[in-house]
Amino acid sequence: MDMNPSEITSSDAYLFLFDHDELLIRVNNGIAQIPLASDVQSFMSQPTITHSIGILHGHECFIATIGNDNLPEDFSFAKVRPLYGQLEDDFFWFAGRASHIMNWMKNNKFCGCCGSPMHVFSLELAMECSQCGHLVYPRISPAIIVAVTRNNQILLAHSKRFAPNRYSVIAGFVEPGETLEECVRRELKEEVGVAVHNIQYFGSQPWPFPDSLMVAFTAQCSNEEITIDNQEITAAAWFSAGNLPDIPDKPSVGRQLIDWFVEKHHEKKN
């Protein structure tokens, strides 16, 4: 992938243009779209510094920062995460990639070793120090997320970060020197006091808000008593498939885990 400053030479290139942490979108007949280069030529000059970040549906994609002045009525800036369901799925996840890379570049303008300016490395996706040659790669923070079940119930918890009355499965960041399975056991023990067995890999999902990689598991509980930590988790309980609380929206792998549990329970009933 070419991350060097690039000139946009094709009018059908997709432009992921940011003002701070908001993405420029075009709303066409009520549908959010990522603009093509040809869509923005009428009201803005070409961004002075752009970077190619890959190909989507045969179109090259570029990222850049621009101002938000003098936009036509059908263009606006929006935060990426709430665009799920408004953008087509492929464009939503590519917008997440674009946002992740933009945030990484913004946060690594200067070298952490010598303080000199950083620039985009020519050979791979990295920032290079202009003075000492130190390389910085995009930060990716691995985290586990796990659906714990017992018989026909799933363990869901309310975090202080959630909206009121919203519950989800347990998640947490992996610590240095820790396997993913060890992280599953530690997070569950720390946050809800539950021990588990039969830990099984479920899937993974990039979650660029701002830089996580969610690795999902299922597990069976070894002890049913819940003891919340009252720091990260403020409430937790066992729920049946037919009596779920408010749960996360569709894009998250946490919701996929809950949907898996509901579908599995439904199959057993039938």
C-alpha positions in Angstrom: 0.0 0.0 0.0 1.3 3.4 -1.0 1.1 5.8 2.0 3.4 8.4 0.5 1.8 11.8 -0.3 -0.1 11.1 -3.5 -1.8 13.1 -6.2 -5.4 12.2 -7.0 -5.4 11.7 -10.7 -8.7 9.8 -11.1 -12.1 11.4 -10.9 -13.6 8.1 -9.7 -11.3 7.8 -6.6 -13.1 7.7 -3.3 -12.1 10.5 -0.9 -12.2 10.0 2.9 -11.9 13.6 3.9 -11.7 14.5 7.6 -12.1 17.7 9.7 -10.7 16.7 13.0 -12.6 13.4 13.8 -15.5 13.9 11.4 -15.8 12.5 7.9 -17.2 14.3 4.9 -20.2 12.5 3.5 -22.7 13.2 0.7 -26.3 12.5 1.3 -28.1 11.5 -1.9 -31.8 10.7 -1.6 -31.5 10.2 2.1 -28.5 7.7 1.7 -25.0 8.6 3.0 -22.2 8.1 0.5 -18.5 8.6 0.4 -17.8 11.2 -2.2 -15.8 10.6 -5.4 -13.1 13.1 -6.4 -15.5 14.3 -9.1 -18.1 15.1 -6.5 -16.0 17.6 -4.7 -14.2 19.3 -7.5 -17.0 21.9 -7.8 -16.5 23.4 -4.4 -12.9 22.6 -3.2 -9.5 22.4 -4.7 -7.6 19.2 -4.4 -6.3 18.6 -0.8 -2.6 19.5 -0.7 -1.5 16.3 1.0 -3.4 13.0 0.4 -2.5 9.4 1.1 -3.7 6.3 -0.8 -5.0 3.7 1.7 -6.2 0.9 -0.7 -8.8 -0.2 -3.2 -12.5 -0.4 -2.6 -14.8 -1.9 -5.3 -12.1 -1.2 -7.9 -11.7 2.5 -6.8 -8.6 3.8 -5.3 -9.2 5.4 -1.8 -7.5 8.5 -0.4 -7.4 10.2 3.0 -6.8 13.8 3.7 -7.8 16.6 6.1 -9.9 19.6 4.9 -11.8 22.5 6.3 -15.6 22.4 6.6 -16.4 25.8 5.1 -18.6 26.5 2.1 -20.1 23.0 1.7 -23.0 22.4 -0.6 -26.3 21.5 1.0 -26.0 17.7 0.3 -22.5 17.5 2.0 -21.8 17.4 5.7 -19.4 16.1 8.3 -20.3 13.3 10.6 -18.6 11.1 13.2 -17.9 7.6 11.7 -19.4 5.3 14.3 -23.0 6.6 14.1 -22.8 6.2 10.3 -23.5 2.4 10.6 -26.7 1.7 8.8 -26.4 4.9 6.8 -23.3 3.9 4.8 -23.2 0.5 3.0 -21.3 -2.0 5.2 -18.2 -2.1 3.0 -17.9 1.7 3.1 -18.6 1.9 6.8 -15.7 -0.4 7.7 -13.4 1.2 5.2 -14.3 4.6 6.8 -13.3 3.0 10.1 -9.9 2.1 8.5 -9.5 5.6 7.2 -10.3 7.1 10.6 -7.9 4.7 12.3 -5.1 5.7 10.0 -5.8 9.4 10.2 -5.8 9.4 14.1 -2.6 7.4 14.1 -0.9 10.0 11.8 -2.2 12.9 13.8 -0.9 11.4 17.1 2.5 10.7 15.7 3.7 13.9 14.2 6.8 13.9 16.4 9.3 11.2 17.4 8.9 9.7 20.9 12.6 9.0 21.0 14.2 12.4 19.9 11.3 14.7 19.4 12.0 15.3 15.7 9.3 15.5 13.0 7.9 12.3 11.7 6.9 11.5 8.1 5.2 8.7 6.3 7.6 5.8 5.6 7.9 5.0 1.9 8.1 1.2 2.2 5.3 0.2 4.5 2.5 1.5 6.7 4.7 3.3 9.3 5.8 6.7 10.4 9.6 7.4 10.3 11.6 9.9 12.3 13.4 12.3 10.0 16.3 12.5 12.4 16.9 9.1 14.1 15.0 6.8 11.8 12.7 5.5 14.5 9.6 3.7 13.0 6.1 3.8 14.5 3.5 1.5 13.3 -0.3 2.0 13.6 -1.4 1.3 17.2 -3.7 -1.7 17.3 -5.0 -2.5 20.8 -6.2 -6.2 21.1 -9.2 -6.8 23.4 -11.2 -9.9 24.2 -15.0 -10.0 24.3 -16.8 -13.1 25.6 -20.3 -14.5 25.8 -20.5 -16.6 29.0 -23.4 -19.1 29.1 -25.0 -21.4 31.6 -27.8 -23.7 30.5 -30.2 -21.4 28.7 -28.9 -18.1 30.0 -26.2 -15.6 29.0 -24.2 -13.3 31.3 -24.7 -9.6 30.5 -23.3 -6.6 32.4 -23.8 -2.9 32.5 -20.7 -0.8 32.3 -20.5 2.7 33.6 -19.6 3.8 30.0 -22.9 2.5 28.6 -26.1 4.3 28.1 -28.5 3.8 31.0 -30.0 0.3 31.2 -27.9 -1.0 28.4 -26.2 -4.4 28.9 -23.6 -6.3 26.9 -21.1 -9.2 27.2 -17.8 -8.7 29.1 -14.8 -7.2 27.3 -11.4 -6.0 28.2 -7.9 -5.2 26.9 -5.1 -7.8 26.7 -2.2 -7.1 29.0 1.5 -7.6 28.2 2.6 -11.3 28.4 -1.0 -12.5 28.4 -2.6 -15.0 26.1 -6.1 -14.2 24.8 -7.5 -17.1 26.9 -5.8 -15.9 30.0 -7.3 -12.4 29.4 -10.7 -14.0 29.1 -10.3 -15.6 32.5 -8.8 -12.6 34.2 -11.4 -10.1 32.9 -14.3 -12.3 34.0 -12.8 -12.9 37.4 -12.0 -9.2 38.0 -15.2 -7.7 36.7 -17.9 -10.2 37.6 -16.2 -12.9 39.7 -17.0 -15.7 37.4 -14.7 -18.6 36.5 -15.2 -20.3 33.1 -14.2 -23.3 31.0 -14.5 -24.5 27.4 -13.3 -21.2 26.0 -13.9 -21.3 22.2 -12.9 -18.8 19.5 -15.9 -17.1 17.9 -14.5 -14.4 15.6 -12.8 -11.0 15.4 -13.6 -7.5 14.3 -11.6 -4.3 13.9 -13.1 -1.6 16.1 -11.3 1.6 15.1 -12.9 3.8 17.8 -10.1 4.6 18.2 -7.8 1.6 17.6 -9.0 -1.8 18.9 -9.1 -5.3 17.5 -11.9 -7.2 19.2 -11.3 -11.0 19.5 -14.5 -12.8 20.5 -15.0 -16.0 22.4 -17.7 -18.1 23.9 -17.3 -19.8 27.3 -19.3 -21.8 29.8 -19.4 -20.7 33.4 -17.8 -22.8 36.2 -19.5 -20.9 39.1 -22.8 -19.1 38.8 -22.4 -16.5 41.5 -21.8 -13.0 40.3 -19.6 -10.5 42.2 -19.3 -7.2 40.3 -16.3 -5.0 40.8 -18.3 -1.7 41.1 -15.6 0.1 39.2 -15.9 -0.8 35.5 -19.1 -2.9 36.0 -22.1 -1.5 37.9 -24.6 -4.4 37.4 -24.6 -7.9 35.9 -27.1 -10.7 35.7 -28.1 -13.9 33.9 -30.6 -13.4 31.1 -32.7 -15.8 29.0 -33.1 -15.4 25.2 -36.7 -14.3 25.7 -35.9 -11.7 28.4 -33.0 -9.6 27.2 -32.3 -6.1 28.4 -31.4 -3.2 26.1 -28.3 -4.6 24.1 -25.7 -3.0 21.7 -26.5 -2.2 18.1 -25.8 -4.5 15.1 -22.3 -3.5 14.0 -20.5 -4.7 17.1 -19.2 -8.2 17.6 -20.7 -8.0 21.1 -24.1 -7.9 19.5 -23.1 -10.8 17.2 -22.3 -12.9 20.3 -25.7 -12.1 21.8 -27.5 -12.9 18.5 -25.5 -16.2 18.4 -26.9 -17.1 21.8 -30.4 -16.2 20.9 -30.3 -18.2 17.6 -28.8 -21.2 19.4 -31.5 -21.1 22.1 -34.2 -20.8 19.4 -32.8 -23.8 17.5 -32.9 -25.9 20.7 -36.6 -24.9 21.3 -37.4 -26.1 17.8 
